[in-house]
C-alpha cells in the first residue's frame, strides 16, 4: 500500500494551483451494460439506516464540497436540503462572500458552513470535488485545480470515505486521479458530472436526472455508495457502469450543443447573401414536432463549459467534425467584426484620414456570456468588441448593466442610463449580442439612423 500512496502523491503534485485560482483512460465496456434509473425512495429503502449515519464514526454524515464556485455553491444548496454540508474553498475572499450572501438571504441554513480551513472538513464522510478544469494556452487540459483539490481530499479523507468528481474531465481522468488514492487510503470513489445551467430556475435542481458512477472494479461498492448519497437529494439517479461512461456522457451532452450552435450559425451566414432572415427560418423549423433540435443563431459560444469541453475529448479521441465546429465558433466573433467593418466601409460613412477622425461609432449590447449573467468567461461579445477596438477603424463602446468597466478594460463602457433613442442614434451601428437584463430592447424599434444588428431576435411564425 505504501508504494501506491507514494505514486499517487507524486502524480498529484504536478500542476498544483495557487490559493486564488479555485474561484475563478480506462478499459472499454464490452459487457453491454445499460444505464439504470434509480428512484429516490426505492434506491434507499434497503440501506436507509446506513445512509443516515456516518459509516466511519457512526454519526450523521457530513458532506464536504471542495471548491465553491457557481457549481460548488449549487451543490451546497442541493445537498444541504438533507445533509449537513461544509463548502470548502482556498479563496478566503470567496468564502467571505458566500458567508455574507447566505446571511443576507434571509434564510441562513444551519446545515451549511463555508470555510477555507482544512480542519473543518476532517469530519466529512463524503467529498464532492467541483473545481474548474480549464485549458492551458496551447489548448491542453489544465488539471492544476483538480490535482490541488484531490491533494486536499487525500490529506483529510478517512478510510471508508467517499470521493466523487463533479468537475468535467477527459475520459479516464477519474480512474487516473482517484484510482491510486482509493486503493492506498481505502476510499470509495466515483464520478457524477454536474448539470448546472447558470440562470436556469426550471426544472429545479432536484428534478434534473443525476448520472452517477463508481470505480467498482477497483473498490467494490463504490457505485452503490455514490448512488445512495445522491438519491437522497435528487428525484432520479441514473447509474452507469463505470466513470468512463459518466465522463463521456457529460462531454457528449455539451459537445452536441457545440455542434448544434455551429450548424445554426452556418445556416445564418448562408441566409445573409440571399436576403433571408435566419431567425425566421429557425422559428419556422422549430414548428416541426419531431426530428429537429431548436437552436437560434448567435454571435458565438461562451461560458466555462461548451467552448472548453471539446478539448477534453480531443486529448484522447478523434472528433474531426467537432474540432472543425469548435475552431469555427472560436473564430466567429472576429469574423462578424470583420463583416461589420466591411459593411460600414461600403456605406462610405468613414473618413479614415486625420484630422477629420470621423470613424463610425459602434455599440455592442450585452457582454455577459449569456443573458442574465455578469460572467464574461469566453464571452463572444467581448471578443467581438475587442476585435472592433483592435482594428482602429471604429470607435466602439459596450453597454451591459451587469458588467463593469474593469472587466473589459480595452473597450469604453456606456452607462445603461444612456440606453435611449437619441443616444443610440448617435451610433452608426448597434450590435445586440445578448438580451441582457436591465435593458429595454423595445427602444431599438424607435431608432431612426443607427443600423441594428440583432443576434437575439424573437420571430413569430404562423
Buried (B, 14 or more C-beta within 10 A) or exposed (E): EEEBBEBBBEBBEEEBBEEEBBBBBBEEEEEEEEBEEBEBEEBBEEBEEBBBEBBBEEEEBBBBBBBBBBBBBBBBBBBBEBBBBBBBBBBBEBBEBBBEEBEEEEEEBEBBBBBBEBEBBEBBBBBBBBBBBBBEEEEEBBBBBBBBBBBBBBEBBBEBBBBBBBBBBBBBBBBBBBBBBBBBBBBBBBBBBBBBEBEEEEEEBBEBEBBBBBBBEBBEEBBBBBBBBBBBBBBBBBBBBBBBBBBBBBBEBBBEBBBBBBBBBBBBBEBEEEEEBBBBBBBEBBEEEEEEEEBBBBBBBBBBBBBBBBBBBBBEBEBEEBBEBBEBBBEBBBBBBBEBBEBBBEEEBBEEEEEEEEBBBBBBBBBBBBBBBBBBBBBBBBBBBBBBBEBEBBBBBBBBBBBEEEBBEEBEBBEBEEBEEEBBBEBBBBBBBBBBBEBEBEBBEEBEEBBBBBBBBEBEEE
